Amino acid sequence: MSAPPSTVTLPRKGGGNFLASSPTSPSPLAGEGRGGGSPQLSRIAPYLQAAPLVAVLAAFLLVPIATILLVSFWDYDQYQLVPGFVLSNYLDALSAVTFHTYLNSLKFALLTWLFTLAIGFTVAHFLAFHVATTKWQMVLFLVCTIPFWTSNIIRMISWIPFLGRNGILNTTLQALHLIESPLEFLLFSDFAVILAFVHLYTLFMVVPIFNSMMRIDRRLIEAAVDCGASGFQVLREVIVPLAKPGIAIGSIFVVTLVMGDFVTVRLMSGGQSASVGLIIANQMSLLQYPAAAANAVILLVVVLIAVAAMIRVVDIRKEL
């Protein structure tokens, strides 16, 4: 039989005594409090904490994607959808015409990514390293966001009177005798589509790159300069490697937005160019939902492959 816990008599401040358990006696609350509790509860606690987020993602992300995947195997006619399992929607989506459209969308995404990266990196570098005070950095950054206070469609339409055959640019060039006839490629062409994409999505490249550059320790740049590095060497060996997470995040934004865009292609090409998003929009307008769902699934796979490739190249967790 174990001995009862020993006690000691300690003087109480202000008079009197009280009994206290000795350090060797077990606490009656052992195993409770912080770090204690049921081992089973400790194991399932992280899952309970993540359960609300999982439920939200399942309801608003997984269920819609599963629905699109299911409908992509259905059949249809002029009047109704026919539940079943057919592969004709995917066979049609993998035809030569559709394949060319996917290549056209990838061309738009690649060219837009190149131009937005060049402009976004230059603007972010200027704001981060050439503007002296934080106040002016924020002021100039807000100036960059002013065009985004209006609708995308309004900003696209604003290019039409500027780039048109009798628009401001052609009229000015002819008045200066730089050209004899209006330039036809400026509007309703791939040039106009890419120009609109760059105008719409450059800010999505500026913000993450600027955020990455602001986190760079300026002492690293000073150390590189003290070691004799030139400005280009500092840019190549210090700034670009440390800004890679921001470049990756901006690239993901730009590529995913361009691949799914259809309004810009429709308006700025005048119907002369096509994209996957435009095909899906046209199929939905014709009530060809299974065919649109099949193209949406293929587009999702293509975009996920592109995003996975970017994540493997750059660890964007450093930015999060």
C-alpha positions in Angstrom: 0.0 0.0 0.0 1.5 3.3 -1.0 2.1 6.0 1.5 0.0 9.1 1.5 1.5 12.2 0.0 3.6 14.2 2.5 2.6 17.7 3.4 4.5 20.7 4.8 3.2 23.6 6.9 4.0 27.0 5.4 3.4 30.3 7.0 0.6 32.4 5.4 1.3 36.0 4.7 -0.6 38.0 7.2 -0.7 35.2 9.8 -1.8 31.6 10.0 -0.6 28.5 8.2 -1.7 26.4 5.3 -0.8 22.9 4.1 0.9 22.4 0.7 1.7 19.1 -1.0 5.4 18.2 -1.2 7.1 18.3 -4.6 7.2 14.5 -4.6 3.4 14.1 -4.4 1.5 13.6 -7.6 -0.8 16.4 -8.6 -4.5 15.5 -8.6 -4.7 17.3 -12.0 -1.8 15.4 -13.6 -2.4 14.8 -17.3 -4.8 17.8 -17.6 -4.2 21.4 -18.6 -2.0 22.5 -21.4 -0.3 19.6 -23.2 -2.5 17.1 -21.4 -5.9 15.6 -22.1 -7.0 12.5 -23.8 -4.4 11.1 -26.3 -7.3 10.3 -28.7 -8.5 13.9 -28.6 -5.0 15.2 -29.3 -4.7 13.0 -32.4 -8.0 14.1 -33.9 -7.8 17.8 -32.9 -6.0 18.9 -36.1 -8.7 17.1 -38.2 -11.5 18.8 -36.3 -9.8 22.2 -36.8 -9.5 21.6 -40.6 -13.0 20.1 -41.0 -14.8 23.5 -41.6 -12.3 24.5 -44.4 -12.5 21.0 -45.9 -16.3 21.3 -45.9 -16.2 24.7 -47.6 -13.7 23.5 -50.3 -15.8 20.3 -50.9 -19.0 22.3 -51.3 -17.7 25.1 -53.5 -14.8 23.5 -55.3 -14.8 19.7 -55.4 -18.6 19.2 -55.9 -18.8 21.7 -58.9 -15.7 20.0 -60.5 -17.1 16.6 -60.0 -20.4 17.7 -61.5 -18.6 19.1 -64.6 -16.7 15.9 -64.9 -19.9 13.8 -64.7 -21.8 15.9 -67.3 -18.8 15.8 -69.7 -19.6 12.1 -70.3 -23.3 12.7 -71.0 -24.9 12.8 -74.4 -27.2 15.5 -75.7 -29.4 16.5 -78.6 -31.2 19.7 -79.6 -33.7 19.5 -76.8 -32.2 17.7 -73.8 -29.3 16.2 -71.9 -29.1 12.4 -71.9 -27.4 11.0 -68.8 -25.0 8.2 -69.7 -21.4 7.5 -70.4 -20.1 8.5 -73.9 -16.6 9.6 -75.1 -17.8 11.5 -78.1 -17.5 14.9 -76.3 -13.8 14.2 -75.6 -13.2 12.9 -79.1 -14.7 16.0 -80.6 -12.7 18.2 -78.2 -9.5 16.5 -79.4 -10.1 17.2 -83.1 -7.7 19.0 -85.2 -9.6 22.3 -85.1 -9.9 22.2 -81.3 -6.2 21.3 -81.0 -5.3 24.3 -83.1 -7.5 26.4 -80.8 -5.6 25.1 -77.7 -2.3 26.0 -79.4 -3.7 29.5 -80.1 -4.7 29.9 -76.4 -1.2 28.7 -75.3 0.3 31.3 -77.7 -1.8 34.1 -76.1 -0.8 32.9 -72.6 2.9 32.7 -73.5 3.2 36.1 -75.2 1.1 37.8 -72.5 3.3 36.1 -69.8 6.5 37.4 -71.5 5.3 41.0 -71.8 3.7 41.2 -68.4 6.8 39.7 -66.8 9.1 42.3 -68.4 6.8 45.2 -67.5 5.9 43.9 -64.1 9.5 43.2 -63.1 10.6 46.6 -64.3 7.8 48.4 -62.4 8.3 46.4 -59.3 12.1 46.9 -59.3 11.7 50.7 -59.7 9.2 50.9 -56.9 11.2 48.7 -54.5 14.7 49.9 -55.1 14.6 53.4 -56.7 11.8 55.1 -54.8 13.3 56.4 -51.6 10.3 56.5 -49.1 7.6 54.0 -48.3 5.0 56.8 -48.7 5.9 57.4 -52.4 6.1 53.7 -53.0 2.5 53.4 -51.9 1.4 56.5 -53.8 3.0 55.3 -57.1 1.6 51.8 -56.5 -1.9 53.2 -56.1 -1.4 55.1 -59.4 -0.7 51.8 -61.1 -4.1 50.4 -59.7 -6.2 53.4 -61.0 -7.1 51.8 -64.3 -8.3 48.7 -62.5 -11.0 50.7 -60.7 -13.1 50.4 -63.9 -14.6 47.3 -65.6 -12.4 45.1 -67.8 -14.8 45.5 -70.7 -14.7 49.3 -70.5 -10.9 49.3 -70.6 -10.9 47.0 -73.6 -13.4 49.1 -75.5 -11.3 52.1 -74.8 -8.6 50.7 -77.2 -11.0 50.6 -80.1 -11.1 54.3 -80.9 -7.4 54.5 -80.4 -6.3 51.5 -82.6 -9.1 51.7 -85.2 -8.5 52.3 -88.9 -9.5 55.9 -88.4 -8.4 56.0 -84.8 -6.2 58.3 -82.9 -3.0 56.4 -83.6 -3.4 55.9 -87.3 -4.6 59.5 -87.8 -1.6 60.8 -85.9 0.9 58.7 -87.8 -0.6 59.8 -91.1 -0.6 63.5 -90.1 3.2 63.1 -89.3 3.6 61.5 -92.7 5.1 58.4 -91.1 2.7 56.1 -92.9 0.7 56.4 -96.1 -2.2 54.2 -95.3 -3.8 53.1 -92.0 -2.2 50.1 -90.2 -4.7 47.3 -90.4 -3.1 45.0 -87.8 -3.6 47.3 -84.9 -7.3 46.4 -84.3 -9.3 43.1 -84.6 -6.1 41.0 -84.7 -3.9 38.9 -82.4 -1.9 42.0 -81.8 -4.9 43.8 -80.3 -5.8 40.7 -78.2 -2.3 40.4 -76.7 -2.2 44.2 -76.1 -5.5 44.0 -74.2 -4.3 41.0 -72.2 -1.1 42.9 -71.2 -3.1 45.9 -70.2 -5.6 43.9 -68.2 -3.2 41.6 -66.3 0.1 43.4 -65.8 -0.9 44.4 -62.3 -1.3 40.7 -61.3 2.4 40.4 -62.1 3.5 43.6 -60.4 2.0 43.0 -57.0 3.6 39.6 -56.1 7.0 40.6 -57.5 6.9 43.9 -55.7 6.0 42.0 -52.5 9.0 39.7 -52.9 11.4 42.5 -53.6 10.3 44.4 -50.5 11.3 41.4 -48.4 14.8 41.3 -49.8 17.4 42.3 -47.1 19.1 45.4 -48.4 22.3 44.3 -46.7 22.7 41.5 -49.2 22.8 44.0 -52.0 25.3 46.2 -50.1 27.5 43.1 -49.5 27.3 42.2 -53.2 28.3 45.7 -54.2 31.2 45.7 -51.6 32.4 42.5 -53.2 32.7 44.3 -56.6 29.5 43.1 -58.2 28.1 45.2 -61.0 24.5 46.3 -61.2 23.7 43.6 -63.7 25.4 41.0 -61.5 23.4 42.1 -58.4 20.2 41.8 -60.4 21.1 38.4 -61.8 22.7 36.8 -58.7 20.7 38.5 -55.8 17.4 40.1 -56.8 16.1 37.7 -59.4 16.7 34.5 -57.3 15.1 36.1 -54.2 12.2 37.4 -56.3 11.4 34.0 -57.9 8.5 33.2 -55.6 6.8 36.4 -56.6 7.5 35.8 -60.3 5.9 32.3 -59.9 2.8 33.6 -58.2 2.4 36.3 -60.8 2.9 33.8 -63.6 0.2 31.5 -62.2 -2.2 34.4 -62.1 -1.5 35.6 -65.6 -1.5 32.2 -67.3 -4.7 30.9 -65.6 -6.6 34.2 -66.4 -5.5 34.3 -70.0 -6.3 30.6 -70.6 -9.9 31.0 -69.3 -10.6 34.4 -70.9 -13.0 34.6 -73.8 -14.4 38.2 -73.7 -11.1 39.8 -74.6 -10.6 37.5 -77.5 -14.1 38.0 -78.8 -14.0 41.8 -78.6 -10.4 42.6 -79.6 -10.1 40.1 -82.4 -13.5 40.9 -84.0 -14.2 37.2 -84.2 -11.1 36.5 -86.2 -9.3 34.6 -83.5 -10.4 31.8 -81.2 -9.6 30.5 -77.7 -10.6 27.6 -75.6 -12.7 29.9 -73.4 -14.5 31.3 -76.4 -15.3 27.7 -77.6 -16.7 26.9 -74.2 -18.8 30.1 -74.1 -20.2 29.4 -77.6 -21.1 25.8 -76.7 -22.9 27.0 -73.6 -24.8 29.5 -75.6 -26.0 26.7 -77.9 -26.9 24.6 -74.8 -24.2 22.0 -75.6 -23.4 21.6 -72.0 -21.7 18.2 -72.1 -19.3 19.3 -74.9 -18.6 22.5 -73.0 -17.9 20.4 -69.8 -15.5 18.2 -71.7 -13.5 21.2 -73.0 -13.6 22.7 -69.5 -12.1 19.5 -68.0 -9.3 19.4 -70.7 -8.6 23.1 -70.1 -8.4 22.5 -66.3 -5.9 19.6 -66.8 -3.8 21.8 -69.1 -3.8 24.7 -66.6 -3.0 22.4 -63.7 0.0 20.9 -65.6 1.3 24.4 -66.3 0.8 25.4 -62.6 2.5 22.2 -61.4 5.5 22.9 -63.6 5.8 26.4 -62.2 5.6 25.1 -58.6 8.3 22.5 -59.3 10.6 25.1 -60.6 10.0 27.7 -57.8 9.1 27.0 -54.1 6.3 29.5 -53.7 5.8 28.5 -50.1 8.5 31.1 -49.3 6.1 33.8 -50.4 3.1 32.5 -48.4 
